Amino acid sequence: MVFPSGKNNGITVLINGHQIAKVHSSKYLGLYIDDDLNWKNHIEYIYGKLLILVGIFYKIRINYL
């Protein structure tokens, strides 16, 4: 991943003559990192996981009351 700066616009990365595709975010060691180095993608990922779990716990709570 190439992080933005005023000097590296238009950088291409080649490995064995093949150009590596530019991505805006990547998952590394369980964290989503984007090219702006902010946490927006990771927070959205965790938020989606939490919504699912909260719904499951709510349904379980209703059954035991």
N, C-alpha and C positions, 0 to 999 in steps of 0.2 A: 504494500500500500504506500502510495506517495502522499505525503501530507502537504497541504497547500502552503505556498509562500510566493512572494512576488517573483522569485527567480526561477521556479521550476514549472512554469506553465508550459504545457506541450511536451513533457518528458515521456518518452516511451521506454519500456523495459523489455529487453530481448533476452531470452534464454534459448541457447542452441538455435538461434535464428528465428524463433517463434515469438511474436509479440504477445505479451501478457495483457489480458483485458483489464481495463481500469474499472474498479468497483468503488462505490461510495461508502460501503460499510462491509465489515467482515467480522466473523465470530472467531475469537481467539481466547483460548483457555476459559470458555464459558461466558465471556464478555463480548458484547457487540461494540465495536469501535468504528467510528465513521471518520471520514477524511477531514472533518472540522474539529475532531477531538472533543466532541461533546457526548453526553449520555442519552440523547433523545431516543435512539433506536433501542438501546438496552432497557431503558425505562418502559418503553412501549411493550417490549417483549415480556418483561416481568409483570407489567400491569395486566396483560392478557392472561398470563398464567394464574395470577391472583384472582381474577374475575371467575375463572373456572372453579378454583378451589373454594372461594367464598360461596358460590352457588351450591357446591356439593355439601359443604358444612351446614348451610342453611337447611337443605333438605334433610340431612341427618338429624339436625336439631328438632325439626318439626315432628319427625317420627318418634322421638324419645320423650316428647312432652306429654 
